[in-house]
Amino acid sequence: MENSIYSQVVEIIAEQAILDVSDISPEASLEELGLDSLGIVESIFALEENFGIQIPFNSGDPEKSDLDLSSVGSIIREIEQLVLGKKS
């Protein structure tokens, strides 16, 4: 399942955090992985481009975003819903 949403999201986050894919766990927060606010925004842009989706993200105030950024796993779930058209 190399092209699964899970693996693609993990690869993008690993690239943005300059980490190995094996260093990314679903429980980890983006901050724990060393991503600052700019790195988070760049990750969101990369995810949008990779999946051809629009992510509801308030880059000015991530805490008020419609996207659950609390962990890698929550981001994966959000992307899955967007890709499958269950969330707009």
NUNUZA-324759 format. One record per residue: z, y, x negated of N, C-alpha, C in turn. Coordinates in Angstrom, 1 decimal. Each point is the difference from the previous one (the first is absolute). Layout:
N
+--------+--------+--------+--------+--------+--------+--------+--------+--------+
!    npz !    npy !    npx !   capz !   capy !   capx !    cpz !    cpy !    cpx !
+--------+--------+--------+--------+--------+--------+--------+--------+--------+
!      Z !      Y !      X !      Z !      Y !      X !      Z !      Y !      X !
...
+--------+--------+--------+--------+--------+--------+--------+--------+--------+
! end
This chain:
88
+--------+--------+--------+--------+--------+--------+--------+--------+--------+
!    npz !    npy !    npx !   capz !   capy !   capx !    cpz !    cpy !    cpx !
+--------+--------+--------+--------+--------+--------+--------+--------+--------+
!    0.0 !   -1.2 !   -0.8 !    0.0 !    1.2 !    0.8 !    0.0 !    1.3 !   -0.9 !
!   -0.9 !    0.0 !   -0.9 !    0.0 !    1.1 !   -1.0 !   -0.3 !    1.3 !    0.7 !
!   -0.8 !    0.0 !    1.0 !   -0.3 !    1.3 !    0.6 !    0.8 !    0.3 !    1.2 !
!    1.2 !   -0.6 !    0.2 !    0.8 !    0.3 !    1.1 !    0.5 !    1.4 !   -0.1 !
!    0.4 !    0.5 !    1.2 !    0.6 !    1.4 !    0.1 !    1.2 !    0.1 !   -1.0 !
!    0.8 !   -1.1 !    0.1 !    1.2 !    0.0 !   -0.9 !   -0.4 !    0.2 !   -1.5 !
!   -0.9 !   -0.8 !   -0.4 !   -0.4 !    0.1 !   -1.5 !   -0.6 !    1.3 !   -0.3 !
!   -0.9 !    0.5 !    0.9 !   -0.6 !    1.3 !   -0.3 !    1.0 !    1.2 !    0.0 !
!    0.9 !    0.0 !    0.9 !    1.0 !    1.0 !    0.0 !    0.9 !   -0.1 !   -1.3 !
!    0.4 !   -1.1 !   -0.3 !    0.8 !   -0.2 !   -1.2 !   -0.8 !    0.4 !   -1.3 !
!   -1.3 !   -0.3 !   -0.1 !   -0.8 !    0.4 !   -1.1 !   -0.1 !    1.5 !   -0.1 !
!   -0.2 !    0.7 !    1.1 !   -0.1 !    1.4 !    0.0 !    1.3 !    0.7 !   -0.4 !
!    1.2 !   -0.5 !    0.6 !    1.3 !    0.6 !   -0.4 !    0.3 !   -0.3 !   -1.5 !
!   -0.4 !   -1.2 !   -0.4 !    0.3 !   -0.3 !   -1.5 !   -0.8 !    0.9 !   -0.9 !
!   -1.3 !    0.2 !    0.4 !   -0.8 !    0.9 !   -0.8 !    0.5 !    1.4 !    0.0 !
!    0.5 !    0.5 !    1.1 !    0.5 !    1.4 !    0.1 !    1.3 !    0.1 !   -0.8 !
!    0.8 !   -1.1 !    0.1 !    1.4 !    0.0 !   -0.7 !   -0.2 !   -0.4 !   -1.5 !
!   -1.2 !   -0.3 !   -0.4 !   -0.2 !   -0.5 !   -1.4 !    0.9 !   -1.2 !   -0.3 !
!    0.0 !   -1.0 !    0.9 !    0.7 !   -1.2 !   -0.1 !   -0.9 !   -1.2 !    0.2 !
!    0.5 !   -1.1 !   -0.4 !   -0.7 !   -1.3 !    0.2 !    0.2 !   -0.4 !    1.5 !
!   -0.9 !   -0.6 !    0.6 !    0.1 !   -0.5 !    1.4 !    1.2 !   -0.8 !    0.1 !
!    0.4 !   -0.8 !   -1.0 !    1.2 !   -0.9 !    0.2 !    1.3 !    0.8 !    0.0 !
!   -0.1 !    1.3 !   -0.3 !    1.2 !    0.8 !    0.0 !    0.3 !    0.6 !    1.4 !
!   -0.9 !   -0.2 !    0.9 !    0.0 !    0.6 !    1.4 !    0.6 !   -1.0 !    0.9 !
!    1.1 !    0.3 !    0.7 !    0.5 !   -0.9 !    1.0 !    0.0 !    0.7 !    1.4 !
!   -0.1 !   -0.7 !    1.1 !    0.0 !    0.6 !    1.3 !    1.2 !    0.8 !    0.3 !
!    1.1 !   -0.3 !   -0.6 !    1.3 !    0.7 !    0.2 !    0.1 !    1.3 !   -0.7 !
!   -0.8 !    0.2 !   -1.0 !    0.1 !    1.2 !   -0.9 !   -0.4 !    1.3 !    0.7 !
!    0.7 !    1.0 !   -0.2 !   -0.5 !    1.3 !    0.5 !   -1.0 !    0.6 !   -1.0 !
!   -0.8 !    1.0 !    0.4 !   -0.9 !    0.6 !   -0.9 !    0.8 !    0.8 !   -1.1 !
!    1.1 !    0.5 !    0.3 !    0.8 !    0.7 !   -1.0 !    0.6 !   -0.9 !   -1.0 !
!    0.4 !   -1.2 !    0.4 !    0.5 !   -1.0 !   -0.9 !   -1.1 !   -0.5 !   -1.0 !
!   -1.3 !    0.1 !    0.5 !   -1.1 !   -0.3 !   -0.9 !   -0.4 !    1.1 !   -0.9 !
!    0.7 !    1.1 !    0.1 !   -0.3 !    1.1 !   -0.9 !   -1.0 !    1.1 !    0.5 !
!   -0.4 !   -0.2 !    1.3 !   -1.0 !    1.0 !    0.6 !    0.7 !    1.3 !    0.4 !
!   -0.4 !    1.1 !   -0.5 !    0.5 !    1.3 !    0.5 !   -0.8 !    0.4 !    1.2 !
!    0.2 !    1.2 !    0.6 !   -0.7 !    0.4 !    1.2 !   -1.5 !    0.1 !   -0.2 !
!   -0.5 !    0.4 !   -1.2 !   -1.4 !    0.0 !   -0.3 !   -0.6 !   -1.4 !    0.0 !
!    0.7 !   -0.9 !   -0.6 !   -0.4 !   -1.4 !   -0.1 !   -0.1 !   -0.6 !    1.4 !
!    1.0 !    0.4 !    0.9 !   -0.1 !   -0.6 !    1.3 !   -1.2 !    0.5 !    0.8 !
!   -0.3 !    1.3 !   -0.2 !   -1.1 !    0.6 !    0.7 !   -1.3 !   -0.6 !   -0.6 !
!   -0.1 !   -0.2 !   -1.3 !   -1.2 !   -0.7 !   -0.6 !   -0.1 !   -1.4 !    0.5 !
!    1.1 !   -0.7 !    0.2 !    0.0 !   -1.4 !    0.5 !   -0.6 !    0.0 !    1.5 !
!    0.5 !    1.0 !    0.8 !   -0.5 !    0.1 !    1.4 !   -1.5 !    0.2 !    0.0 !
!   -0.5 !    0.9 !   -0.8 !   -1.4 !    0.3 !   -0.1 !   -0.8 !   -1.3 !   -0.4 !
!    0.5 !   -0.7 !   -1.0 !   -0.6 !   -1.2 !   -0.5 !    0.0 !   -1.0 !    1.1 !
!    1.0 !   -0.2 !    0.7 !    0.1 !   -1.0 !    1.1 !   -1.0 !    0.4 !    1.1 !
!   -0.1 !    1.3 !    0.4 !   -1.0 !    0.4 !    1.0 !   -1.4 !   -0.3 !   -0.5 !
!   -0.3 !    0.3 !   -1.2 !   -1.3 !   -0.2 !   -0.5 !   -0.4 !   -1.5 !   -0.1 !
!    1.0 !   -0.8 !   -0.5 !   -0.2 !   -1.4 !   -0.1 !   -0.3 !   -0.7 !    1.4 !
!    0.8 !    0.4 !    1.0 !   -0.1 !   -0.7 !    1.3 !   -0.9 !    0.8 !    1.0 !
!   -0.5 !    1.2 !   -0.4 !   -0.8 !    0.7 !    1.0 !    0.8 !    0.4 !    1.2 !
!    1.2 !    0.4 !   -0.2 !    0.9 !    0.4 !    1.1 !    0.6 !    1.4 !   -0.2 !
!    0.5 !    0.6 !    1.1 !    0.8 !    1.2 !   -0.1 !    1.4 !   -0.3 !    0.2 !
!    0.8 !    0.3 !   -1.0 !    1.5 !   -0.3 !    0.1 !    0.7 !    1.2 !    0.4 !
!    0.8 !   -0.1 !    1.1 !    0.8 !    1.1 !    0.5 !    1.1 !    0.3 !   -1.0 !
!   -0.2 !    1.0 !   -0.9 !    0.9 !    0.2 !   -1.0 !    0.2 !    1.5 !   -0.2 !
!    1.2 !    0.5 !    0.0 !    0.3 !    1.5 !   -0.2 !    0.4 !    0.1 !   -1.4 !
!   -1.0 !    0.4 !   -0.8 !    0.3 !    0.1 !   -1.5 !    0.9 !    1.2 !   -0.3 !
!    0.1 !    0.9 !    0.9 !    0.9 !    1.1 !   -0.2 !    1.5 !   -0.3 !    0.3 !
!    0.2 !   -1.0 !    0.8 !    1.3 !   -0.5 !    0.3 !    0.0 !   -1.5 !    0.3 !
!   -0.1 !   -0.9 !   -1.0 !   -0.1 !   -1.4 !    0.2 !    1.1 !   -0.6 !    1.0 !
!    1.2 !    0.7 !    0.0 !    1.0 !   -0.5 !    0.9 !   -0.4 !    0.1 !    1.5 !
!   -0.9 !    0.9 !    0.3 !   -0.4 !    0.2 !    1.4 !   -1.3 !   -0.7 !    0.3 !
!   -0.5 !   -0.9 !   -0.9 !   -1.2 !   -0.6 !    0.1 !    0.1 !   -1.1 !    1.1 !
!   -1.2 !   -0.3 !    0.6 !    0.0 !   -1.1 !    1.0 !   -0.2 !   -1.4 !   -0.8 !
!   -0.2 !    0.1 !   -1.2 !   -0.1 !   -1.2 !   -0.9 !    1.3 !   -0.4 !   -0.5 !
!    0.4 !   -1.3 !    0.1 !    1.3 !   -0.5 !   -0.5 !   -0.2 !   -0.2 !   -1.5 !
!    0.5 !    0.8 !   -0.8 !   -0.1 !   -0.1 !   -1.5 !    1.2 !   -0.6 !   -0.7 !
!    0.9 !   -0.6 !    0.8 !    1.3 !   -0.4 !   -0.5 !   -0.1 !   -1.1 !   -1.0 !
!   -1.1 !   -0.8 !    0.0 !   -0.2 !   -1.1 !   -1.0 !   -1.4 !   -0.4 !    0.0 !
!   -0.4 !   -0.7 !   -1.1 !   -1.3 !   -0.5 !   -0.1 !   -0.4 !   -0.9 !    1.2 !
!    0.9 !   -0.8 !    0.4 !   -0.2 !   -0.9 !    1.2 !   -0.3 !    0.8 !    1.3 !
!    0.8 !    1.1 !    0.2 !   -0.3 !    0.8 !    1.2 !   -1.3 !    0.6 !   -0.1 !
!   -0.5 !    0.5 !   -1.2 !   -1.3 !    0.6 !   -0.1 !   -1.1 !   -1.1 !    0.3 !
!    0.2 !   -1.2 !   -0.5 !   -0.9 !   -1.1 !    0.3 !   -0.1 !   -0.2 !    1.5 !
!    1.1 !   -0.1 !    0.7 !    0.0 !   -0.2 !    1.4 !   -0.8 !    1.2 !    0.7 !
!    0.3 !    1.2 !   -0.4 !   -0.7 !    1.2 !    0.6 !   -1.5 !   -0.1 !   -0.2 !
!   -0.4 !   -0.3 !   -1.3 !   -1.4 !   -0.1 !   -0.3 !   -0.7 !   -1.2 !    0.9 !
!    0.7 !   -1.1 !    0.1 !   -0.5 !   -1.1 !    0.8 !   -0.3 !    0.5 !    1.4 !
!    0.9 !    0.7 !    0.6 !   -0.1 !    0.5 !    1.4 !   -1.2 !    1.0 !    0.1 !
!   -0.1 !    0.9 !   -1.0 !   -1.1 !    0.9 !    0.0 !   -1.4 !   -0.7 !   -0.2 !
!    0.0 !   -0.9 !   -0.9 !   -1.3 !   -0.7 !   -0.2 !   -0.4 !   -0.9 !    1.2 !
!    1.0 !   -0.5 !    0.7 !   -0.3 !   -0.9 !    1.2 !   -0.2 !    0.9 !    1.2 !
!    0.2 !    1.3 !   -0.1 !   -0.2 !    0.9 !    1.1 !    1.1 !    0.1 !    1.0 !
!    1.2 !   -0.5 !   -0.4 !    1.1 !    0.0 !    1.0 !    0.8 !    1.3 !   -0.1 !
!   -0.3 !    0.8 !   -0.9 !    0.7 !    1.3 !   -0.2 !   -1.0 !    1.1 !   -0.2 !
!    0.2 !    1.1 !    0.6 !   -0.9 !    1.1 !   -0.2 !    0.6 !    1.3 !   -0.5 !
+--------+--------+--------+--------+--------+--------+--------+--------+--------+
! end
